[in-house]
Amino acid sequence: MVYAIVRAGGRQEKVSVGDTIVINRVAGEAGDAVELAPVLLVDGDKITSTQADLGKVKVTAEKVEDLRGPKIRILKYKNKTGYKKRQGHRQELTRLKITGIA
């Protein structure tokens, strides 16, 4: 089984061909090709982790869609002062489908 650990959207993700991952928003339209930076590659029993060998490896993905994460509610409250503050946040996300590890 061939899989790679890639740096994507501020995190590291374990991917293989055909997987879909959700990462932080990537610029572009649906259907565009995105190249991800590999950190580690496992090809059966052979493990590639040196920077020189990883420079030859390309992990490509196709942008499927843009979406937004769940709403997070932030509440701030201080007792006996009448201070209350409410804030919401929804993270901008992108769904990618891994098309090739070469």
URUR-V921074 format. One record per residue. N is the residue number from 1. PHI is phi as a letter, one per 30 degrees, with the letter a starting at -180 (none if undefined). PSI is psi in radians with two decimals (NA if undefined). Layout:
{{N/PHI/PSI} {N/PHI/PSI}}
This chain:
{{1/none/2.25} {2/c/2.19} {3/b/2.84} {4/b/2.62} {5/c/2.10} {6/c/2.70} {7/c/2.05} {8/b/2.14} {9/i/0.60} {10/i/0.02} {11/b/3.02} {12/c/2.34} {13/b/2.46} {14/c/2.11} {15/b/2.65} {16/b/2.98} {17/d/2.29} {18/j/-0.22} {19/d/2.68} {20/c/2.40} {21/b/2.72} {22/c/2.12} {23/b/3.08} {24/d/2.73} {25/e/2.32} {26/c/2.37} {27/d/2.58} {28/k/3.07} {29/c/2.88} {30/d/2.36} {31/j/-0.21} {32/d/2.66} {33/d/2.43} {34/b/2.39} {35/c/2.28} {36/c/2.57} {37/d/2.05} {38/d/2.50} {39/c/-0.56} {40/a/2.50} {41/b/2.28} {42/c/2.07} {43/b/1.54} {44/i/-2.04} {45/c/-0.19} {46/d/2.20} {47/c/2.22} {48/c/2.10} {49/b/-0.11} {50/d/2.60} {51/d/-0.65} {52/d/-0.75} {53/d/-0.61} {54/d/-0.36} {55/d/-0.42} {56/d/-0.26} {57/d/2.38} {58/b/2.23} {59/c/2.02} {60/c/2.59} {61/b/2.77} {62/c/2.32} {63/d/2.14} {64/c/-0.93} {65/a/2.81} {66/c/2.47} {67/b/3.07} {68/b/2.51} {69/d/-3.11} {70/d/2.70} {71/d/2.31} {72/c/2.25} {73/c/2.23} {74/c/2.14} {75/c/2.31} {76/b/2.38} {77/b/2.36} {78/b/2.27} {79/d/2.45} {80/i/0.18} {81/c/-0.19} {82/i/0.22} {83/c/2.06} {84/b/2.43} {85/b/2.32} {86/b/2.37} {87/b/2.56} {88/b/2.79} {89/a/2.42} {90/b/2.12} {91/d/2.41} {92/d/2.17} {93/b/2.86} {94/b/2.39} {95/c/2.22} {96/c/2.54} {97/c/2.18} {98/d/2.16} {99/c/-0.40} {100/a/2.54} {101/b/1.93} {102/b/NA}}
